[in-house]
Amino acid sequence: MHRRSFVQLSGAVLTAPALDLLVAGAPALRAAENGDRVSPQLTDTIEQAVRQARALDDSEGSASTLLWAGGIWQNLGKLLTESRYRDSEGVRLHTAYIELSESYGWMLFDAGYHPQAQRVYQTGLRLAREALDAPSVHHATVNLLASAAYQEAWLGQYREATTLLDVAVNRRPGAMTARLRAVVDMRRIALAGQQGDLEALHRADGQSRFHLAAAGEDEPWWTLWLTPTSINAQTGRALLAAHQPEQAEPYLSQRGPDDDARYPRDRMLFASELADARLRTGDITGATAAARQALELAEHVGSHRVHRHLNGVTNTLRQRHGSHESVRELLPDRPDVR
């Protein structure tokens, strides 16, 4: 069977059977017979590097970490194919590579490198197809599919995004954890907002809260960012994308600029979107207050995606409401944020 790849930015066609071929049903990846052996200690170091890459992206955005993360991703790929390792290390290495593919792909997406991000996502899925069968591999694969779906929704490829999410939850339903289901639900919230489907949006919001409340202690480490507050923020963002600023504002206003110091990019993005929602409802004073919060974070966040959104909001404030006192105080002669 010939399959089409979701890597294409336009005209992509992705079906569940085709994607199932990509992520399931192949023999385990074989390490090189004559390569150097990967020790448990090196595996520990690799796992730490994967966590560091995600933490740096969360704290600084993609701009300063992209090159470093890309080097780790490429080197780990070489290690997998050119080295020897036992099955116990193999599971950990395969999991780490899929997790890193999600993080590095997200960085590329955040920086605006969409074709490159999609290629990284697909490479991670190809490894997932051949990886050893283990819960950690499955969990990382579901997260990778969910992030790939988020990008597809962002790019307007709604059918592809839906298929990716459906495969994520259906490939091994019994292995899904509660937090992992909540992560997928969060991506469904975003997809529904892009499509303007308010019924699906609120249904996904309710499901994400239900699954988050049912979460236990044995959850993937990269799901710990998910909280009720982050669901509020995602729902507000989706409502804003669905052109419902009045409904979006209460959700976005529940996320303050000091919610979690580890995630300045998220705080900047949602302060920017709160400013956008208030701007659309005519609350100029409230919009400038939220924009001020975003601008205070801007110096510390390297994200093309978030800075572009904030630029759009501040430009609209300046051009349409430049005579308003709060706007004059915030943006007297201020250039666009970069």
N, C-alpha and C positions, 0 to 999 in steps of 0.2 A: 504494500500500500504506500502511495506517495502522500506525505503529509505536508501541509503548508505551515509555515512558521509564523508565530505571532510577532516575530521581530519586525515585520514590515509596518511602517507607521501609517500607511493608508491602504485601504482595500484589503485589510487582513481578514482571513477567514480561519477560524479556529473551531474545531468541533471537539466534543468530549471524547469520542473514541480516538481521535488523533492525538489528543493530549495524553490520554491514558497510555498510549504507546510510548510517549516521551517519558513518563514518570513511573511506569510500573512494568513488571513482567520480564525484565532482562536478567541475565546471570550476573553474579556479583563481579564488581570491578576487581581485576587482578593486579597486584603490585608487580613491579619488575623483579624478575628472578635473580638477577645478579647485582641489583642496586644495594646501596648502603642501607642498613636496618634503621628504622625509626624507633627510637627508644621511648619509653613512657615519659621520661623527663622532657624530651623534645616535644612530645605531644602535649604535655602540660603547658609548655611555653607557647605553642601554637594557639591553644585554647585561650590563654591569657591575652594574646595579641588580638584575637577575634573580639574579645570583650572590650579591649582598649579601643579598637577601631570604632565600635558602636558608641562607646562612651564619649569619644572625641567628637564624633558626628553630632551626638545629642547636645554637647556642650558648646561647640563652636560652629557647627554647620559644615557644609561640604568643602568650602573653598580651600581651607588650610590643610585638610586631611586627605584630599582626593588622591594625590600622587603617592602618598605613603600607603594608603589602603590598597591602591592598585598594585603596588609592588608586592605586598603581602599576598594578595589574591593570586597573582601570577606565580609567585614562588611556591605557594602551597599546591597549586595545580601541578607544577613540575615534580614536587616531592611525592605526590600521590601516584604519578605514573612512572617515576624513575627510581623509587626506593622500595625496600622490602619492609613489611610490617605484619604483625600477627593480627588475627581477627579482632582482638580486643582493642588494639590501637587503630585498626581499620575503621571500626564503627565511630570512634571519636574523631578521626581525621575526616571521614566523609561528612559527619555532622558539622564539623567546624567549617569545611569548605562550603557547604550549602548555606550555613549561617552567614559566612562572610560574603557569599554571592548576594544574599539579600541585603546586607549592609552596604556593600560597595555599589550594588545596583541602585539602591536608594540614594546614595551620595551623588551618583551620576544623574539620576532623575532630578534631584534637588538643584544640581548645578545647571540643568537645562540640556544635558547631553542625552537626549532621549534614545536615539538608536543604539548608542553604546550601552546605556542602562539595560535595554531590552536584550542585547546580546549577552550581557553578564547574567541576567536572569535565566536566559535559555541555557547557558552553559551550566549553571547550577542545577537546572532541571535535568539536563542530560546526565550529570553525575548521579542525581537522585535515582534515575532509572537503573543505574548499574550498582548502586551502593548496597552494602550489606543491609539485611533486613533487621531493623531495630527501632524501638519507639522514638529515640532521639532523632534518627534520620527522618522518620515520618513527620515528627513535629516541625523540624526545620523546613521540610519540603512544603508543608501546609503554609507556614509563614511566608516562604518565598513566593508561592502561588498567590497569596493574599496581597503582597506588596506589588507583584507584577500586575494584578488586577487593578490595584489603585492607580497605577500609572496609566493603564489602558483607559480607565474611566476619565482620568484627567485629560487624556488626549482625544476623548470623544469616541473611543472604540468600545461601545457599551456591550455589544454582543460578545466580544472577546473577553471583556472583564467579567461578564456573567458566567461564561464557560469556565474561566479560571477559578472562580469562587465555587462553582458547583463541583468541579473536580476536587478542589481542596477538601470539601466536607464529605464527599462520597467515596473517595478512594479507599479509606479505611475508617469508617465511622466509629468503630469500637475503640480506636486508639486515640481519639480526640480527647483532650482535656477541656475543662470548663473555660479556662482563660483563653485557650486557643480558639474555641468556638466564639468567644467574645471578640477576639481579634478579627476573625472573619466577618462577624456581624458589623464591626466598625467599618470594614471596607464596603459592606453592603449599604450602610448609611451614606457613605460618600457617593457610591454609584447611584443610589436613588435620588440624591440631591442633584447630581449632574443631569439626570433624566427628568427631573421635575416630578417624580412620582412620590407625592407626599404620603400616601398610604403605605407604600413599601418603606419609606424613610422611617416613619414612626413605628412600624412593625419591627424593623431592624434595631431601632433604638431600644425598644422593649426587650427584645431577645438578648441584646448585648448586656443589658443590666441584669437580666435573669441569670445569664451564664456567669457573669462576673461575681454575682452574689453566691453562686454555687461553687466557686473555686476553692480548692483545697491547698495544701502546702506543697504537694508534689507537682509543680508547674514549671515550664521552661523559664529560665532566668530572663529571657528577653521579653517576656509578657508582663513583667512587673511594672512597666510604665503605665499600664492600663488601670485607670481609676474611674470612679463615677464622674469626677470633674473632667477628665479627658473625654468621656462620652458626651458630656454636656457641650464641650467645645466642638467635637466633631459633628454633633447634631446641629449646633448653631451654624457651623460652616456650611453644612449641607443645605440647610434652610436658606441661607444666603445665596448659595448657588442656584437654588430653586426659585429665586426672586421672591422670597418671603422675609424681607428684612424685619418686619414687625414681630414675626414669630422667632426669628433668629436672635434678636437682641437680648431677650432674657436668658437664653442659653449661654451666649457668649459673655454676658456680663457676670456670670457666675464663676468665670475663670479669671482670677486676679493676676497681676504681673509678678507676684511673689509666691505663686502656688508651689513651685518646685524649682529651686535654683539650678538643678541639673539640666533643665530643658529650656534654655533661653530662646532657642529658635522657635519652639512651640509657643512660648509666652509672647514673643514678638509677633508671630503670625496671627495669633488669636486677638491680640490687642489691635493689630492692624485691621482685622476683620470686624471687630467690634466697632472700630471707627467707621468702617465702611457701612455697617448696618445702621448706625446712628445717622450717618450722612444721608443715607437713602430715606430715612424717616423724617428728616428735617431737623434733627437735634444737633445743631452745629457746635454748640458748646460741649455737649457730650462727646461728639466726634473728635474735637480737638483734644479733649482730655485723654481719650483712648489713644489717639495718634501720638500724643506726648509720651505715653508709656512705651509705645513701640519704638519711637525715636531714641529713647534712653537706652534701649537694648540694642539698637542697630549697630553701634560701634563694635559690639562683641560677637556679632553673628555674621558668619560668611555664608550666605545662602542667596543665590540668584533668584530663586523662586519667591522667597519671602520679601527680599528687598524690592523686587519688581512690583509686588502687590502693594507694599507700603508707598512706593513712588506714585502708583496710580491714585491712591487715596489722597496723599498730600497735594498732588497736582490738581485734583478735582477741588479740594478745599481752597487752594490758592486761586484757581481760575474762576470758580463760581461764587466763592464766598470770601474773597480777599479783603473786602471791606469790613467783615465781621471782626469785632474787637478781639475775640479769642484766637482767630486765625492770624490776625496781624501780630499778636504777641508770640504765637508759636512759630510762624513762618514769615518773619519780616522780609528778609531777602535770602532765605535759606535755599541753597541748591538742592537738587534731588539727592536723596540718600543713595549711596553706591555700595 
